[in-house]
Each structure stands twice: as structure tokens, then as C-alpha cells.
Amino acid sequence: MRLLIEPFAARKCAEVMPDAVIAQIEALCADMATLANAEGLDAYAQFGQLDMAFHDQIAVSADNALLLQALAGLHAHVHLFRLVRDARVTRTVLDEHEALVAAIKARDPGGAEQAMRVHIERSHARFAAA
């Protein structure tokens, strides 16, 4: 379901996301970077919450009520973070998020869509392996 929704949302964001909101998702990535280097369950849980906020902002910024409603019911990435604790995942996820933000900032709809698709596919593979 995420593969149907989130790449489309990322494509749309590259087209319409205001620069101020791009700065907000960059700030979320910066906060995640700080937590990615921290030890402990609390930092890991906070990273998961920021991950949820990151994906939510992408969905909101796509300006599509149906998309937002569908994604709001999922929040799978947060639940998966709770199920599988692996500190190495935080750095990988952050790299994937940064690639997505770079494509959005460059106003590259195809690149943003592909970056999100890769992120969702890799997330699925990581959690399926666990």
C-alpha cells in the first residue's frame, strides 16, 4: 500500500512543496541525524517518531486528501520501528530520507518518486529479513 501512495506523494511534493516546508523536512533529517548517532532505546524511539513526522509531512504537502487519509491509517513504519530495533537502520534510513529531500529540493518529480520508491522497498526488505 505504501508503494502505491508515498512515491506519488513525493512526486507531487517536488512540484508543489513550498521552500519553507522543505526547510522543515531538512530540519527533521538533521534531528534524525543527531539521534542516529545516539545510543539507547529512547533515542531509537524518538528517531521513529521523527520518521513518522517526516512521512506525514510528505503526505500533507502532496495536498491530496485521499492520499493523506490512506497513509494516516497505516503508520506502518512507526510500528515496524517498534518491532525491530537495529541501530544501523537509523543511518540507512537517514541516507534514504536525505536522497528524497535532495530530489524534492531540486524540484525533480521523477527523482523524488524514485527515491521514495527505493526507500519503501528497502524498508520492506530490511523488516522482512528481520
C-alpha positions as CSV (number, residue, x, y, z in Angstrom):
1,M,0.0,0.0,0.0
2,R,2.8,2.4,0.8
3,L,4.4,1.8,-2.6
4,L,1.1,3.0,-4.2
5,I,0.8,6.1,-2.0
6,E,4.2,7.5,-1.0
7,P,6.1,7.6,-4.3
8,F,3.1,9.6,-5.8
9,A,3.2,11.9,-2.8
10,A,6.9,12.5,-3.2
11,R,6.5,13.3,-6.9
12,K,3.8,15.8,-6.0
13,C,5.9,17.4,-3.3
14,A,8.7,18.0,-5.8
15,E,6.2,20.0,-7.8
16,V,4.4,22.0,-5.1
17,M,6.2,21.9,-1.7
18,P,7.0,25.4,-0.5
19,D,10.6,26.1,0.3
20,A,9.7,26.8,3.9
21,V,8.3,23.2,4.2
22,I,11.4,21.8,2.5
23,A,13.4,23.5,5.3
24,Q,11.2,21.8,7.8
25,I,11.8,18.3,6.4
26,E,15.5,19.1,6.2
27,A,15.4,20.1,9.9
28,L,13.6,16.7,10.7
29,C,16.5,15.0,8.9
30,A,19.0,17.0,11.0
31,D,17.2,15.9,14.2
32,M,17.2,12.3,13.0
33,A,21.0,12.6,12.3
34,T,21.6,13.5,15.9
35,L,19.6,10.6,17.1
36,A,21.1,8.2,14.6
37,N,24.4,8.5,16.5
38,A,22.9,8.2,19.9
39,E,22.7,5.0,21.9
40,G,19.7,3.6,23.7
41,L,16.1,2.7,23.3
42,D,14.8,6.3,23.9
43,A,16.9,7.7,21.1
44,Y,15.7,4.9,18.8
45,A,12.1,5.6,19.7
46,Q,12.5,9.3,19.1
47,F,14.0,8.6,15.7
48,G,10.9,6.5,14.9
49,Q,8.6,9.4,15.9
50,L,10.6,11.8,13.7
51,D,10.4,9.3,10.9
52,M,6.7,9.3,11.2
53,A,6.6,13.1,11.2
54,F,8.8,13.1,8.1
55,H,6.5,10.8,6.2
56,D,3.4,12.7,7.4
57,Q,4.8,16.0,6.2
58,I,5.4,14.5,2.8
59,A,1.8,13.3,2.7
60,V,0.4,16.6,3.9
61,S,2.4,18.5,1.4
62,A,1.2,16.4,-1.5
63,D,-2.1,18.3,-1.0
64,N,-4.3,15.2,-1.7
65,A,-6.9,14.4,1.0
66,L,-7.5,10.8,-0.2
67,L,-3.7,10.1,-0.1
68,L,-3.4,11.6,3.4
69,Q,-6.4,9.6,4.7
70,A,-5.0,6.4,3.3
71,L,-1.5,6.9,4.8
72,A,-2.8,8.1,8.1
73,G,-4.3,4.6,8.6
74,L,-1.1,2.9,8.0
75,H,1.7,4.4,10.0
76,A,3.4,1.0,9.4
77,H,6.9,2.5,9.6
78,V,6.4,3.5,13.2
79,H,5.1,0.1,14.2
80,L,8.0,-1.6,12.4
81,F,10.5,0.6,14.2
82,R,9.0,-0.6,17.5
83,L,9.1,-4.3,16.5
84,V,12.7,-4.4,15.1
85,R,15.4,-2.5,16.9
86,D,18.5,-2.2,14.9
87,A,20.7,0.9,15.4
88,R,22.3,0.5,12.0
89,V,18.9,1.0,10.4
90,T,18.7,4.6,11.5
91,R,21.8,5.7,9.5
92,T,20.5,3.9,6.4
93,V,17.0,5.4,6.7
94,L,18.5,8.8,7.2
95,D,20.6,8.4,4.0
96,E,17.4,7.4,2.1
97,H,15.5,10.4,3.5
98,E,18.3,12.8,2.6
99,A,18.2,11.5,-1.0
100,L,14.5,12.1,-1.1
101,V,14.8,15.6,0.3
102,A,17.5,16.4,-2.3
103,A,15.2,15.4,-5.1
104,I,12.3,17.4,-3.7
105,K,14.6,20.4,-3.2
106,A,15.9,20.1,-6.8
107,R,12.2,20.1,-8.0
108,D,12.8,16.7,-9.6
109,P,9.5,14.9,-9.5
110,G,10.8,11.7,-11.1
111,G,13.8,11.6,-8.8
112,A,11.6,12.2,-5.7
113,E,9.3,9.4,-6.8
114,Q,12.2,7.0,-7.4
115,A,13.9,8.0,-4.1
116,M,10.7,7.3,-2.1
117,R,10.1,4.0,-4.0
118,V,13.7,2.8,-3.2
119,H,13.2,3.9,0.4
120,I,9.9,1.9,0.8
121,E,11.3,-1.1,-1.0
122,R,14.4,-1.2,1.1
123,S,12.4,-0.7,4.3
124,H,10.3,-3.7,3.4
125,A,13.4,-5.8,2.7
126,R,15.0,-4.8,6.0
127,F,12.0,-5.7,8.0
128,A,11.2,-8.8,6.1
129,A,14.7,-10.1,6.8
130,A,14.3,-9.4,10.5
